Amino acid sequence: MDYEIRTIRADEWEKVRELRLAALQDPVANIAFLETYEDASAQPDSFWQGRASGAAETGDGRVRQFVAETPDGRWVGSVSVLVERPSDEVRFGDAAKVDQTHVVGVFVRPEARGAGVTDALFRAAVDWSWSLPEPAIERVRLYVHEDNARAAAFYRKFGFVASGETVPMPNDPSAREVEYEIPRAVSG
């Protein structure tokens, strides 16, 4: 499959919305995302415009969204990266103890899986994390549902290791999310 990995542009909010809604219809969406299709599809255009603007290269640098785009302009995958500092409010899991990035919103359309798209998206996300001049990122982390074996296998293959931390799922406290990380010393 031929595709390019790039940062989204602020004016691409409709594509951001379309891909997110497609992700939320995936069979494992209930364990991979912390929102539902119904909630996301009810959001007004202004929500999606703000999301795209904040995650674009021209945004504030605290969030970046990468997409895999085919030559005909179709988005076949995406990943977002959030910068987290110890002084920030907690978004999910524990408060950051060091300057770090948090990989979220990972999705690749079924027809693009197995073609290297996920690997290329993760390479862009991790490379961007290590390239930040301020703050200097000490680790890249993500969370995966304890039952999402497909995602966990990819993360381990890419180089992430379980940190030993787990957190309850907000919508199901009986289920756990497992934290995985790549410390800078390993990958940077």
Buried (B, 14 or more C-beta within 10 A) or exposed (E): EEBEBEBBBBEBBEBBBBBBBBBBEBEBBBBBBBBEBEEBEEBEEEEBBBBBBBBBEEBEEBBBBBBBBBEEEBBBBBBBBBBBEEEEEEEBBEEBEBBBBBBBBBBBBEEBBEBBBBEBBBBBBBEBBBEBEEBEBBBBBBBBBEEBEEBBEBBEEBBBEBBEBEBEBEEEEEEBBBBBBBBBEEBB
